[in-house]
Amino acid sequence: MDNRTVIAVVLSFLIIVGYQFLFPAPQTPAPEQKQAVQKKAEETPPAAAPGPVAETVAADEKEVTVENDLYKAVFTSRGGTVKSWTVKRYKDKAGKDVVLLRKPGVVPAVGMGTDTTFDLARENFTVKGSDLTLNSKNKVGTLVFEYAREGKSVRRTYSFDADTYKVDLTDEVIGFSDYWITLGSDLGIFENDPSVHVGQTVLVGTDLSELKAKDLKEPKAFKENLKWIAQEDKYFFSALVPASPIEEAKALLVHDSPVIAIRAKSGKNAFHLYVGPKEQDRLAALNIGLEHIINYGFFSIIARPLFWALKFFYSFLGNYGWAIILITIVTRIPFIPLLNKSQKSMKKLQEIQPRMNEIKEKYKKDPQKMQKEMMDLYKKHKVSPLGGCLPMLLQIPVFFALYKVLLISIELRGAPFMLWITDLSAPDTLIGHIPAMIPLIGGFALGPLPLLMGATMFIQQKMTPSSMDPTQAKMMLMMPVIFTFMFLNFASGLVLYWLVNNILGIIQQYFVNKSISAEQAG
């Protein structure tokens, strides 16, 4: 049974990790969001001046810079598109502002066209407006790009606010039966992290589809009840949210570059453009459903409360490391009675181990009889062979939920704890702080946190009663080593959680062992 327990825990670990990446859980947006978006669109007056668009004449490309406290963006008259986008409040490893679009990709960002070649993105528009700097004194601003030729015209209006990443976009299209608008090739993507989804995402109704380039050999179309399209990486994304009904969305390859686009009818179409971080509170405050881009996966129902609890503890502790320690204590409290019962059961199993071995030897040729005798023995001594592994199995969902929270929550990106731990979302390798203790293949090193976690796991294991035979016991001694190497690539915040959990387990085991010894002495 002990062998089965070890195998069950390891298999559970592997299956749950694989399931999270292969089958992310769908997100459910609030039902009132669509009405709120439509109402806001109706209440928002058109920013563009009325009247016909003058025939466009050939001209040199013109760039316009828009800047507020959150971002700096460069727009170009070439297609009325985005040429570069930088967010100011987040830094890369070199300490510079995070760039979410360094230069136009294969398909320009927010490019448009009569088909999925996005031909109008290559046309030169006229510009009404100049460089904008938005702040507390100058809170709003607009840019207007216009194009007209052979009776067909486009008036594109960008409306900006000083205190948000969201940009309102209005297209007034005349002379086309319909048109396409795309996020382009690279807008919103900062880095390619293999541990999470990077690429195009679509929310249709309650179905969140995360697309990969290899799946787009044939275009994928999405129709009816489309909420938004996006391009994401681990912490950042760009999104286009239609404020009025549209025809369809399509993900496809353009010159081997994955893009996603929306098809809309001719006339006036309103959109919300977002380019920035996946900040839960900021996205929820927009009330357009973008908070559902944050996908906690299979254990979302546990991960979301854990995230809010972390935020709550952080609000008065001011440090996410201490918040993780506190949430470890809080989430362990409900398991204390079960853990006590489990540990006492394991102690009883240890005591009847000689009798169990006798039964196994006596009935080794009669498995059914052996099983019956073993069950009678368990019943007589009021123990369960599964009692030892149940508490661990119950804690696995909490572990994986917190794993996901620490993996993708930008609020923990670069969040320091103490001493050498300067980023709770990154592995503890000590690289860049002090010489690595034990260099490993791939540039990693064993930092103190994984070592301490492994050591406390070993101590807890030695203190815990075991009914295993000597061979099994020796195999179990390898588990702390295996877990230490496994945790090398995990966020240091997650290792901190497991370390504190082990320390609490050691304290609890000490008192349980003391209680059992007192009972036996009495």
N, C-alpha and C positions, 0 to 999 in steps of 0.2 A: 504493500500500500504506500510506503514511503517513496519507493521508486516512482510509482504512479503520480504521487503528489509533485515531485520535482519535475517530471515530464509535463504534467498538466500546467504548472506555472510557466515553464519555459515556452510551451506551445501557445498558451494564452497570450504571452508577451508578443510572440512573433505574429500570431494571427491578428491581434488587435492593431499592431503597428501597420501591418499590410493592409488591413481593411480600411484604416483611416485614409491611406494614400490612394487606394484603388477605388473606394466608394465613399466619397465625402457626402456628409448628410445634407439634404436640401434645406435651404433656409426659408422661413415663412415671414414675409413682410406683413406689416400691419394693414388691415383691410381698408382703413380710412386714408392711407397715403395717396392713392390714386385720386380721390376726391380732393384732397388738400392741394395736390399739384395742379389739377385742373382749375380749382378755384383761384389759386395764386396766378396762374397764367391769364385767367380772365380779368383779374384785377390789375395786372401789370400793363400800363399803357405802352404802346409801341415806341421804341427809342428812335427809330429811323424816321426821317422827315418824309412826308407824303410826296407824291409826284412821280413822274416818269424818270427812269434812269437814262442819263445821257450816253450816247454811243461812245464806247471805250476806244481810245486811240493808243497806239503803241507808245510805251514809255519805259523808262528805266525802273528797275525794282526799287521799291521804297520800304524801309524798315521802320517800325514804330515800337518803342519800348513802353511797357506798362509795369509799374512796380508799386507794391504796397509792403506792409511789414512782414507778410508771409511769403511772397514769391516775387520773382522778376521774370517777365516773359517778353519775348520778342516776336512781333507779328510782321508778316511780310505781305506786300501787295500782290505777290505771286500766288494767286488763288485765294487771297484773303485767309491764309493759313498761319499756323504757329511755327515759328522757326527755331525757337529754343525756350526752355522752361527750367527755372532753378528755384528750389525751395530754400528759404533762409534759415529756418529754425532747426534743421537737421544737417549734420556734418558727415562727411565720408571719413575714411581712415586717415586721410591726410589733414583733416581739420577744415576742409573746404566745404562750401555749401553743396548739398546733394543736387545733382543735375538729373532731371527727369526727361530732358530732351536736349542733347548737345548740338545736334544739327539735323536738318530734315533727312528722313530715311528714304527708303525706296518709294514709299507713298507718303506725301506730306501730311502732317498732323492736321486734322479737321479739314482735309481736302474734300472736294465735292466734284461731281461729274454726272453726265447723262447715263453712264453705265459704270461698271466696276473697274474701268481703267482710270476713273477719276480725272477725266480730261480737263475739266475746268480748273483743277489745281495747278495747271501749267500756264494758265492765262494770266495776264497782268490786269489787276483790278485798279481802279482809282481809289484813293484814300481820303476820307474826310475825318480829320483829327490828327493830333500830334502826340508826342511822348506824354505819358501820364504818370504822375507820382501821387498816389492816394494815401491820405493820412487822416488824422482827426479833424483837420480843417477842410480838407478836400476829400470827401467821403465816397463820392461816386464819379464815374466817368464813362464815356462811350467811344467806340471806334466804329466807323462805317466804311465798308468796302463795297464798291459797286462795279458791275460788269454788264455791258449791253452790246449786242451785235446781232444784226439780221432779225430784228424783232424779238429777240430773246434777251431776258435780263435777270440779274440777280442783285439784290441788295442785302448784304450781310451786316448785321449789327451785333457787336459785342458790348455788353454792359458789365461794368466792374464795380466792386465794392471794396472798401478799405480793409475790412476785417474778416474776409472769407476767402477760401480757395475757389469757391464756386463762381463761375462766370455764366451769365445769361446770354444765350445766343439765339438770334432771330434771323431766319432766312425768308426773304420775300422773292419767290421765283415765278417768273412769267414766261410763257412760251414753251415750256417743257411739259410733257405729260407726267413725268415724275423725275426724281433725281436721287443720287446716292450721296451720303455724307459719312466719312470714316474718321476713326481716331488715328489712322495712319499706322506706320510700321513700329515706332518705338516709344511714342508718348506715354509717360507714366511708369516706365520700367527702368529701375536703377541698377539692379544686379540680378544675376541668374543664380539662385540658390536651389540646388537639387533637392533639398529637403521639403520644399513646398511647391505649389503650382505657380508657374510663371507663364503668362500668356493671356489669351483672350478668354473672357468670361461673359456669360449671358444669363440674365434672370428673366425667365418667362413664367408668369404666375408665381408659383412657389418653387419652381424647379431651377436650381442653380447649376448651370452647365459650365464646367471648367474644360476648356479645349486645349489640345496640343497640336503643334504643327504637323506631326506625323499623321494625325487624324483628318487633315484637311486636303488630302489628295483629291478628294471630291468636295466641292463647296457644301457647307451645311447651312440650311435655311431655317429660320425661326419665325413663326407667324402667330398672331393672336395673343393678346394679353402680355405683350412685351413690356417689361419694366425698364430695363436699361442694358447697355452694352458696356464692356470695360476691358482694360488691359491692366494686368496686375503683376506685381512681384511680391516678395515677402512682406514688405512694409508700406509700399507706395502703389498708386494706381492712377489711371485716368478713366473717366467714364463720361458717357453721353446719355442723358436722361431725357426722353421725349416728354414734353409737357402737353402734348395732344396726340391723338391716335395716329399711328404710322402704318405703313404697308407691311414691312417685314425687316428682319435683320439677317445678315449673311456673314459667315466666316469663311474665308478662302485664302488661297495663296496667290500673291501677285509677285511675279519674278522670284518665286521661292521664299518670299517673305510673308508670314501670316498677318492678315489684317482682318478687321471686323467692321462692318458698315451697316447703316440703316437706310432703307428706301422710303422716301416720303413723296407725297403728291405735290404737284405744282400748287403754288399759292403761298400762304404764310404759315411757317412752321417754327415753333418755339422749342428750344432745348436748354438743358442745364449742362454745362461743361464743368467737370471737376478734375483737377490735376493736383495731387498732393498726397499727404500721409493717410494711413488707415487709423485715424484717431476715432475711437468708438463714440465718445461724447459729441465731438464736433460733427460727425456724420449723422448721428441720430438727430441733432438739433436742426439739420437742414430739412428733415421731414420729407425726403424724396426717396427713401428706401435704400440709400447707399450703404448704410451700416451693415447690410446683409452680405457685403463683399467679404467681411471678416468671417471666415468659415472655420469653426472649431471642430468640425468633423463629427464622427460617430458619437462622441460623448459631449456633444454641445449642450445637452440639458444639464450636465454637471459643470461644464467649463464656464458657462456664462455666469452662474452664481459665484463661482470661484473668482472670476475676474472682478465682479463688482465688490466682492469681499476684500480682495487685494487692494482695490482702489479706495475702499472705505478705510482700511487699516493704514494705508499710505497717507490718507488725508490728515491723520493726527500723528503718525510716526515720522513722516517725512523721508522714509527710506524703504525701498521695496524689499531689501534684504530682511529687515526686521518684520516687514509685513508678511513675508513668506514664512518666517519662523512662527509668527503668531497664527497664521492660517494652518500651519502644520499641527500646532497644539489644538486648535479648535476642531479640526477635522478628525483628530484622533480621539477626542473625548467620547463621542458616541460608541466607539469600538472598545472602550476600556472593559466593560463587563464581559463582552464576548471574548476579548483577548484573555482575560483572567480565567474564564471558564475553559478556554482552549488550552491554556498552559497547564492547568490542573489536570485536564484530560490527558495531555501528553505525558505528564508525570505518572499517571496511573498506567498508561500504556507501557511506560518504561519498566514499571514494577512487575507487570504481568508478562513481560517479554520472554522470560524463561519458559513459562507455560505455553506461550504462542509458538515458540520454537519446538517444543515437545509435540504439539499438535501437528505442525508442519511435517515433522519427521515421521510421526506415526501414520499419518494419512497421506503421505506424498504420492501414493498410487491411486488415491481415491479423492479427487478434487472436490466432489460434491459433499462428501462426508467432512472433509477438511473445512469447507466453507461453513457448514452447519455448526461444527464444533467451535469454530472461531466466533461466529455470531452469538452462540450461547455464552462464550467467555466474555464477549463485549457486554452482553446484556447483564450478566451476573455482576460485573464490576462497574456497570453504568458508565461506559466510555464509548466514544465514537471514533472509528479510525480516520474519519475525515475532519475531526475537530481541529487538528493542527493546521491544516491548509486553508480552512474556510476564512479565517480573518484576513489572511494574505490575499485570497481571491477577491474578497469584498473591497479591499483597498486598491486593487488594480484599476478600476474605473476612475477613482480619484487621482491616482498617479498619472494616468494617460490624459485625463482632462487638464490637469495642471501642466503636464508636458506640452499640450497644445497651446495653452494660454501663454506660457513662457516662450514658446517657439515663434508665435506670430503677432503678439501684442506689441505694437510699436511703443507703447507707454514704457515698456521695459528695455527698449533699445538704448544701450549706453547707460542704463541705470546703475550707479555704483552701489556697493555694499560697504565694505571697509577694507583697509589695508590694500592688498594687491588686486582685490576683486573690483574692477572698474566697470564691468559690463555683465549684468546678471543674465543677459540673453545669449552670451557667448561662452564657449568652453573655458574652463580654468586651466590654461596651459603655461602661465607665467611668461610667455613670450613677450618681450618688450618691457618687462618689469625687472626681473632678476634672472640669473642664469637658470636654465631648465634643470630640474633635478635628475630626470631620467629621460634622455632623448629617445624618441620612438620613430618608426618608419612613417613617412608622410609629413614630417615637420611638427608633429604633436609632441607634447611632453606631459608627464604626470605632474600636475600641480598638487598642492597640499589638500585641496578639497576632495578630489576623488580618492586620494590615499586615506584621508581620515574616514571617508564614507566606507571604504573597504575594511578598514581596521575595526570600526564600530560594528560592521556587519559580522565580522569574524568573532568579536567578543560576544555579541548577542547570541550567535549560533552556539558558542561554547557554553553559554549560561542556560540555554534552552534544553529541557529534557528531551531525550531522543530514544525512540524504540528501534532504531536502525541497527543492523548488524555492523560489525567493524568495517567491512568492505564498503558498505553504503555510507558510513560515517566519514570515511576517508574521501570518498567522492564528493560529499557535501562540503568538505573543507575547501574544495576548489571553487565553490560558488562565489565567495567574496572576491576572489581573484578575477573570475569571469565578469562579475558585475562591475568591478573597478575598471576594467578595460572597456566594457560596454559604455560606461558613463563618461568616458574621455571626450566623446563628441557631443554630449548633452550640454544644454545650457547650465551654467554654474548655479543659477537659481534653482534648477531642478535637483542638482546634486546637493545643494544646501537643504532642500526639502527632505531628501532621502536621509541625509546625515542627521538632521534633527529628529526625524522619525526613528532612526536607529537608536539615538541617545535616549529618547523617551521610552523606547522598547526595552533598553537595558535597565533603566530605572524601574520600570514596571516589573520586569522579570526578576529583579533583585528582591522586591517586596513579595512577589508571588512565591519565590523559592523560600524566603524567610517564613512566610505564612505556612507553607507546606511542611517545613522542618519543625515548626512549632506544633502543628497538628500531630505529626508523627511522634514527637517527643511526649505530647500529652497522652 
